Amino acid sequence: MPLKTKLTELLGIEHPIILAPMGGVSGGALAASVTRAGGFGLIGAGYGDPAWIEHEFAAAGNTPVGIGFITWSLAKQPQLLDLALARKPRTVMLSFGDAEPFARKVKDSGAILICQIQNVKDAKTVARLGADIVVAQGTEAGGHGAGRATFTLVPAVVDAVSPVPVVAAGGIADGRGLAASLMLGAVGALIGTRFSASQESLTHPNLKKRIVESDGDSTTRTKVFDTVRGYTWPHPYDGRAIRNDFLERWNGNDAGLQATMATEGPRYKDAAAQGDTNTMVMFAGENIDLIHDLPPAADIVARISKDAETLLSRPPGLR
Ligand SMILES: Cc1cc2nc3c(=O)[nH]c(=O)nc-3n(C[C@H](O)[C@H](O)[C@H](O)COP(=O)(O)O)c2cc1C
């Protein structure tokens, strides 16, 4: 039984799976692979390099993809939205910040507006702004986010914004996660870390290896990698990453890190450029317990959707 939902209808796709727009990870090749496999791929605009965005749209070729922006960063260079809309993305996703200045323009372009939020209040706000899809992101997620857990946030957001469709994000890496999301009332899952550990992702090979080798206990939320990279994220966001020496040294001592930036900044940059996993940021979610291989993205889409179909027809915990 194929998993037909409001999401598959809205996007005209086969499986209710969206590739998260992970900055520096979700390039055009990965996004196109996910779409071709029957899900939907989003390029991650990250902090917004116009040449990179152009390059990744070109890498997706004629396959329909979307793009996701970090909203507070987009506010500093709003012309990037025009650049993206000129490429006619099927969807535009806005995360982390005030969507209001951009919502109208996205919708007027004909693109589907997806807004990712981390609490019920923001869910109601983006629904009011006309979001076509609300992504409820729990704290288990890799990369930036906030404090609420997926398991309770998703049904609360479903209740709060009905009939606007809600997609679950944070902690979903296999068929169990997708099946659970649908049972919570979501119409699909937006998946990041699982696709970061795929062949097509732009993730550094050393980090791919660490994702496969590490478990969820080894991730934590932190601000140190924002501070050392010079990104001023607004409250309440921080990022979930795999612990390493750099994180252990500076976590909770932002003032100390700020005070030594003249030496720590360049040292970090060099180490990260060399793929030094003792130092570089390794954004990943708690679900790395469930990730044991580095397959092509199409295999991930096929496995997750097939397993979810099986589980939903016969939940394994039922007698
Ligand atoms: C490496 C990485 C980078 C991310 N970068 C972004 C980003 O640039 N913009 C964004 O909206 N979300 C970003 N996210 C968060 C995702 O949108 C999504 O919420 C998250 O990956 C879902 O949780 P999961 O990693 O457990 O699947 C990132 C996540 C990861 C793992």
PDBQT file of the ligand as one rigid body, heavy atoms in Angstrom, charges set to zero:
ROOT
HETATM    1  C1  LIG A 401      24.417  18.847   8.673  1.00  0.00    +0.000 C 
HETATM    2  C2  LIG A 401      23.096  19.546   8.820  1.00  0.00    +0.000 A 
HETATM    3  C3  LIG A 401      22.949  20.825   8.319  1.00  0.00    +0.000 A 
HETATM    4  C4  LIG A 401      21.716  21.474   8.425  1.00  0.00    +0.000 A 
HETATM    5  N1  LIG A 401      21.571  22.707   7.843  1.00  0.00    +0.000 NA
HETATM    6  C5  LIG A 401      20.342  23.272   7.793  1.00  0.00    +0.000 A 
HETATM    7  C6  LIG A 401      20.145  24.468   7.053  1.00  0.00    +0.000 A 
HETATM    8  O1  LIG A 401      21.086  25.037   6.486  1.00  0.00    +0.000 OA
HETATM    9  N2  LIG A 401      18.880  24.969   6.996  1.00  0.00    +0.000 N 
HETATM   10  C7  LIG A 401      17.833  24.336   7.587  1.00  0.00    +0.000 A 
HETATM   11  O2  LIG A 401      16.711  24.794   7.457  1.00  0.00    +0.000 OA
HETATM   12  N3  LIG A 401      18.001  23.230   8.323  1.00  0.00    +0.000 NA
HETATM   13  C8  LIG A 401      19.228  22.673   8.427  1.00  0.00    +0.000 A 
HETATM   14  N4  LIG A 401      19.393  21.517   9.139  1.00  0.00    +0.000 N 
HETATM   15  C9  LIG A 401      18.257  20.950   9.892  1.00  0.00    +0.000 C 
HETATM   16  C10 LIG A 401      17.306  20.186   8.973  1.00  0.00    +0.000 C 
HETATM   17  O3  LIG A 401      16.486  21.094   8.278  1.00  0.00    +0.000 OA
HETATM   18  C11 LIG A 401      16.389  19.202   9.705  1.00  0.00    +0.000 C 
HETATM   19  O4  LIG A 401      15.549  19.860  10.605  1.00  0.00    +0.000 OA
HETATM   20  C12 LIG A 401      17.098  18.107  10.456  1.00  0.00    +0.000 C 
HETATM   21  O5  LIG A 401      18.167  17.580   9.733  1.00  0.00    +0.000 OA
HETATM   22  C13 LIG A 401      16.112  16.986  10.796  1.00  0.00    +0.000 C 
HETATM   23  O6  LIG A 401      16.621  16.126  11.751  1.00  0.00    +0.000 OA
HETATM   24  P1  LIG A 401      17.520  14.825  11.417  1.00  0.00    +0.000 P 
HETATM   25  O7  LIG A 401      18.888  15.376  11.149  1.00  0.00    +0.000 OA
HETATM   26  O8  LIG A 401      17.431  14.044  12.668  1.00  0.00    +0.000 OA
HETATM   27  O9  LIG A 401      16.915  14.160  10.231  1.00  0.00    +0.000 OA
HETATM   28  C14 LIG A 401      20.627  20.852   9.080  1.00  0.00    +0.000 A 
HETATM   29  C15 LIG A 401      20.799  19.564   9.591  1.00  0.00    +0.000 A 
HETATM   30  C16 LIG A 401      22.007  18.904   9.467  1.00  0.00    +0.000 A 
HETATM   31  C17 LIG A 401      22.144  17.502  10.007  1.00  0.00    +0.000 C 
ENDROOT
TORSDOF 0
